[in-house]
Amino acid sequence: MAKFISKTETDEAAILATSGGEGVHAESSHLHMAAIAAFQTNTDPASTGPGIHGESRGVGAGTVGVNDVRSGPSPAGPGGPGGPGGYFRSEQKEAVYATTKSAVTAAVAGILNNPNGTGAAIYGEHVASGLAGYFKGNVVVTGEISFPGADFAEDFTVEAGSVADPGTVMILSGTGALVPSERPYEKKVVGVVAGGGSFHSGIVMDKQADSDLQRQPIALVGKVFCKVDAAYGSIDVGDLLTSSPTRGHAMRAGDPAMAFGTVIGKAMAPLDEGVGMIPILISLQ
């Protein structure tokens, strides 16, 4: 039960505290309740008042949030046992919105101060497999970038009615759009439709979300699963592959004189007979 209640119907603050030390100090030993709870209850869409406003006129932070698990078990809060230093939630707008006029610092800084930890300074997740992060402007990375994907792909326009399954060998048509290959030793070969088997793209270039054209990611570098046909010669590990007479399938490049300029890549698994999907190392040449 509240021990102190303050209300105001004017533009003035319900509580105004000034001090040479702490303006307001609050502690709570409750298992689930906050030491301080602030609510903005004006539901008018024009309302822009925050639940809490923190301001510093010196060099300190306007608001500091700390979770300090000193000893023993701690009740699980948002994010796991111990809870985060700050927890923000919004049903309609950004949960955290930060701006700065500084010319040398960031609007948001994430620092992992644990040299032995494996966590991330900044973590983004989209629960519906959408964008976990979006950057409008240049990005500088001073360390390594790791991708779980296996290939470097690029989106290409595909001719109407020619959208192909992952693993299909694709060539340039007379219009510049892509179609599945249908001839052996095709010099217009571009690559293989990415996403087959257990291999997925690490990077996809030239994404055009607002395009009305049919587009598909084509693996240009790296590992990709490819449709192959061993009817034109059994395929062994290390064999060079080219387009075959079978639509969208590769075959062993058994004729060195014709292979130049038509090679798709190198087989990473064998196929003695029939058609199938095998992993290949893309290397257009």
Secondary structure, DSSP 8 states (H G I E B T S, - for coil): --S-----SSSS-S-----SS-S-------SS--SS--------TT----S-----SSSS-S--------SS---EETTEET--S-----SSS-SS------SSS-SS------TT----SS----TTSS-S----S----SS----S-SEEEEEEEB-TT----TT-EEEE-TTS-EEE--STT-TTEEEEES--TT--EEEEES--TT--S-EEEEEEEEEEEEEEEGGGS-B-TT-EEEE-SSTT-EEE---HHHHTTTEEEEESS-B-SSEEEEEEEEE--
